[in-house]
């Protein structure tokens, strides 16, 4: 079979360019359509990932919030335990001291107040006679509970019904052994 082409070469070239244009146009449309489809898919994936990320951050933040609350509670509890330990470490057994101290008080001497600040003891009271006050002072000086026992001299000038104040230092080593 013989093929006969009666179209002029200018027209042939024009048809060839038209066919090439049509193919290129279809190819560009396909590329653009694929680009739009892939961009839409990527956008949907991005939205889904952002939602998932937001949910994870929300859960992590909630967990961190509860962890911080728990951590603060533990720190508060530890501070309380530390304070209790410090109080227990500085505990002094005063009951045995007071029992032994009360044995030193003569019958004619009554105490109105006892104050112990750090290791300084201050007593105030009343003695019926000067001899009882001097006996009380002597017993305190002979005791191992106190040192540096002092009574002001003006308290010793009266013979009877003497309101007195006394200062001394508490010996802490004897407190630990009681």
Protein Blocks (a to p, Z undefined) as FASTA:
>chain_A
ZZddfbdfklmmmmmmmmmmmmmmmmmmmmmmmmmmmmmmmmmmmmmmmmmmmmmmmmmm
mmmmmmmmmmmmmmmmmmmmmmmmmmmmmpccfklmmmmmmmmpcfkbccfbdcdehjac
cdddddfbfklmmmmmmmmmmpmkbghiacdfklmmpmbhpacdddddddfklmmmZZ
